[in-house]
Amino acid sequence: HHTPGAIHPMYLTLSAVDVADHERLRAALAGIAGEGSGVSINAEPERAYTLSGNSESYLESICDRLRGEYHCAINVSPIKAVLLETIREQTGYQWLVRSLF
């Protein structure tokens, strides 16, 4: 489940500890995505999933739910921040590059 146009500043990758837990994890993530919970969930290769959300504590609470409410044994990567840069004004860089050639 992915919210088009949404930019969530925090993300993590998770996977089931073993193959037996993979279906349970998939079903649990489908349930969480269906709640309209404000988290984006994307399937990755090797039976992993990337979860993105607005805060570290929110992503941690989803992992706690997966472990407690859904009884999933999961491996979780450290939470990372998405770094976005905004260009605020044009610089003289293009002029400088052109003047060198």
C-alpha positions as CSV (number, residue, x, y, z in Angstrom):
1,H,0.0,0.0,0.0
2,H,1.4,3.4,-1.0
3,T,-0.1,6.8,-0.6
4,P,0.5,8.6,-3.9
5,G,2.4,11.9,-3.4
6,A,3.0,11.3,0.3
7,I,6.4,11.9,1.6
8,H,7.1,10.2,4.9
9,P,10.3,11.3,6.5
10,M,11.2,8.1,8.3
11,Y,11.5,4.5,7.1
12,L,12.7,1.0,8.1
13,T,12.9,-2.4,6.4
14,L,11.5,-5.5,8.1
15,S,11.2,-9.2,7.3
16,A,9.9,-12.3,9.0
17,V,12.4,-14.2,11.0
18,D,11.6,-17.4,9.1
19,V,9.5,-18.6,6.2
20,A,6.7,-19.8,8.4
21,D,6.1,-16.3,9.7
22,H,6.2,-14.7,6.3
23,E,2.5,-15.3,5.5
24,R,1.5,-14.0,8.9
25,L,3.6,-10.9,8.4
26,R,2.1,-10.3,4.9
27,A,-1.4,-10.6,6.2
28,A,-0.7,-8.4,9.2
29,L,0.8,-5.6,7.0
30,A,-2.2,-5.9,4.7
31,G,-4.5,-5.4,7.7
32,I,-2.5,-2.3,8.9
33,A,-2.4,-0.8,5.4
34,G,-6.2,-1.3,5.2
35,E,-6.8,0.8,8.3
36,G,-5.6,3.9,6.5
37,S,-3.0,4.2,9.2
38,G,-0.8,6.8,7.5
39,V,2.0,4.4,6.8
40,S,3.3,3.4,3.4
41,I,4.2,-0.3,3.0
42,N,6.2,-1.5,0.0
43,A,7.2,-5.0,-0.8
44,E,10.9,-5.5,-1.4
45,P,12.9,-8.4,-2.8
46,E,13.8,-11.3,-0.6
47,R,10.4,-11.2,1.3
48,A,11.2,-7.9,3.0
49,Y,9.0,-4.8,3.4
50,T,9.8,-1.1,3.7
51,L,7.6,0.9,6.0
52,S,7.6,4.7,5.9
53,G,5.9,7.0,8.3
54,N,5.9,10.4,9.9
55,S,7.9,9.6,13.0
56,E,10.2,7.1,14.6
57,S,7.8,6.4,17.5
58,Y,5.0,5.7,15.0
59,L,7.1,3.1,13.1
60,E,8.2,1.6,16.4
61,S,4.5,1.3,17.5
62,I,3.7,-0.6,14.2
63,C,6.6,-3.0,14.9
64,D,5.3,-3.5,18.5
65,R,1.8,-4.2,17.0
66,L,3.3,-6.8,14.6
67,R,5.0,-8.5,17.4
68,G,2.2,-8.3,20.0
69,E,-1.2,-8.1,18.3
70,Y,-0.2,-10.2,15.2
71,H,2.4,-12.5,16.8
72,C,5.0,-12.0,14.1
73,A,8.6,-12.7,14.7
74,I,10.4,-10.0,12.7
75,N,13.8,-8.6,11.9
76,V,13.8,-4.8,11.8
77,S,16.5,-2.5,10.4
78,P,17.4,0.7,12.2
79,I,15.0,3.5,11.4
80,K,16.4,6.0,8.9
81,A,15.5,9.5,7.8
82,V,14.7,10.4,4.3
83,L,16.8,13.4,3.3
84,L,15.2,15.9,0.9
85,E,16.8,19.0,-0.4
86,T,14.9,22.0,-1.7
87,I,16.5,24.3,-4.2
88,R,15.6,27.8,-3.0
89,E,17.4,29.9,-5.5
90,Q,19.6,29.7,-8.6
91,T,23.3,30.0,-8.1
92,G,26.1,31.2,-10.3
93,Y,27.3,27.6,-10.7
94,Q,26.0,27.2,-14.3
95,W,27.7,30.4,-15.3
96,L,31.0,29.4,-13.7
97,V,31.0,26.0,-15.5
98,R,30.2,27.6,-18.8
99,S,33.0,30.1,-18.4
100,L,35.6,27.4,-17.9
101,F,34.9,25.8,-21.3
